[in-house]
Amino acid sequence: MKALFVCNQNQHRSPTAEALFKSDFETKSAGLYNGTLLTSSLLEWADLVVAMDDEQRREIGKRFPKEYLKKKIISLNIPDTFAYNQPELKAILKEKMSEHLQIH
């Protein structure tokens, strides 16, 4: 499965998730406003799109309505209060992803 992780700046949450789950999925990450910017081709690549919060999920729908309707998009509701690779962030990512998918 190809999983695309999306946050605002592509600095902390989504890159941490990309690295954390690379043994479970083929992973990439993108930001809505900075970093590797989210594009329609990235959305088309992904089997699963994981937004870090509901606002990002809505923004994906506004910017890419055609792709949005074709994709499984989940929101983890993780606030932007963590640093890259922070142990607490990694624990929350594992917990939230396990609620949606079978991940060890």
N, C-alpha and C positions, 0 to 999 in steps of 0.2 A: 504494500500500500504506500502511496505517495502522500505525505502529510506536509501541508504548508502552514506555518505558524505566523500569525500576523499581530503586530502591536503598533503603537504610534510611531516610534522612532527607530525601531529595529536595532536597539542598543542593548537592552537588558532582558526583557521577558521572552520575546520570540527567539533571539539567538540562543538563549539558555535552553529553551525547549528543543530547538533544532539539534543542539549537541546532545542533550539528555536522551532523546528518543531515536537517535540515529541507528541504534542497534535493533530497534523494533520496526522502523519504517525507513523508507527513503525520505529524507527530510530536507526542507528548505525553509527560510524565514524571509519576511519582508515587513516593511514599515509603510504606514499610510502617509507619513509626512517627511521622513528622512531615511537615511540608510539605503539599503536595497529596496527601492520603491515597488509596491504592489502593482502588477500589470495584469492585463487580461491573459497574456500567455502563461504567467505563473499560475493564475487561477485555473486555466485549462489543463495545465500539467498535473495539478493536485487531484487526488481522489477524495481527500478530506482537508477542509480548511478549518483551522483552529484560531479563532479570535480570542484575544486575552480579556475582552470585556464586551458587553452588549452594544455600547456606542460604536465600537469598531465594526461589529457585525452589521449594524445599520449602515455605517459608512460604506462598507463593501457593497451592500445592496444598492446604495445610491449611485456609486461610481460605476459599478459593473452589473447592471440589472439582468442582462442575459445570462452571464456566467453564474450569478447568484442563484438563479432559479434552477440551475442544473447541478449544483454542488451540495454535498452534505457540509454544512457549516455549523460548528458548535462554538459556544462561548464558555470560557472557563471562569469568568468573573474574578479575575485576579487584578488587584489594583496596581498602579504604576508606582510602587513604593519600594522596589527591590533593586539591588545591583546585579550586574551580570554574574551568573553562576553562584549566587548567594545560596547557601545551604537551605535556608527557609523557603526560598523560591523553588528550588528543586523539589523539596518535599511537597509543597502545595501543587506543583505541576503534576507530580506522580499521582497524588491523591485525586485531583480533579480529572485527569485523563483516565484513571482507572474507573471512575464513575461512568464514563462514556464508552470505554472500550476495555477489552481484556488485555491489560498490560501488566507485566510482572515487575 
